Amino acid sequence: MIEIDSITKVYGDETAVDAVSMTVQTGTITVIVGTSGSGKTTLLRMINRLEEPTSGEVRIKGQSTLAVKPHILRRRIGYAIQGHGLFPHHTVARNIGAVPELLNWSRDKTEARVDELLDLFSMEPAQFRDRYPGELSGGQQQRVGVARALASRPDLLLMDEPFGALDPIIRTRAQEDLRRIQRQLGSTIMLVTHDMEEAIRLGDRVAVMDAGKLVQHGTPAEIITQPATDFVADMVGDVERPLRLLSLIPLSDLVEDGTADGAPLSPADSLRDALSACLWTGRSAVPVVEDGAPLGRVTLDAIRARARAHT
């Protein structure tokens, strides 16, 4: 568990982060979202002491981060940034193994961890471990950057706009990769973004910051349906609110008996995915299939009715 207790950062006459408090549960993703200058990146950087707090403290598993030397603390906390920050003259394997090497892991243990992470990120170890960053696509570089941050099995992974440099299609895939791997590893992640869509897609909890203050901290559904301030409501967007809520509801909630034509979706896909499929192909329903077995269908009328219920 991560406890952030009245953390504050002041630069001269400017308060960049103003007495922010929140608790982050182990094994969850918390997304910190806000506009430029809201203090979200400064907050993240105070957690691993790249910025020293003016007052307040952060506790990880009950221990204050101020009681640990910064360089030791950073070896326990993974950190992934926009543009990945890979060492260009080191191979993929050396990049991923950088922190385990600092922690004096054995060569065999490090190599096994590198291969394990490459497999998790769907990058064949024999094909990728000896490549250099310049030989990889942008999406592959980003995956290696996240793998490096996870290599030492950190208590916490911090991510600052990790997907901001990726094009929209790759970005969506990268988000899906992160969510899948987080569930497999049980990692605790805090991620900064300016994109409410990304926050809702990824977060178990969303923390909205405005002018250095934490103005709302809740589940994605709470942020969408019960915005605490006009600022939060503006970030969600009145027009987008029903669509954003549909992205949180799995098809399993609306499956009914019957059949439908076209490419099937899984029960874990969202109502927004089904709405897009219907509108794109002109269908009135989509089939729902799990492990090759048909479960039923979800109709366009049912999706629209659920969306209207939240307008």
Protein Blocks (a to p, Z undefined) as FASTA:
>chain_A
ZZdehiacdehjacfbghiacdddehiacdddddehilmmmmmmmmnopaccfbdcddee
hiafklpcfklmmmmpccddehklpafkbcfklmmmmmmmmnopafklmmmmmmmmmmmn
opafklmmmpcfklpcfklmmmmmmmmmmmnopabdcdehkllmpcfklmmmmmmmmmmm
mmmnopacddddfbfklmmmmpmbdcddeehiafbdcdfklmmmmcfbfklmmmnopmlm
mmmmmmmpcfklmgcedddedjdddfkbcfklmmmmmmmnopabdcddeehiafbdcdfk
lmmmmmmmmZZ
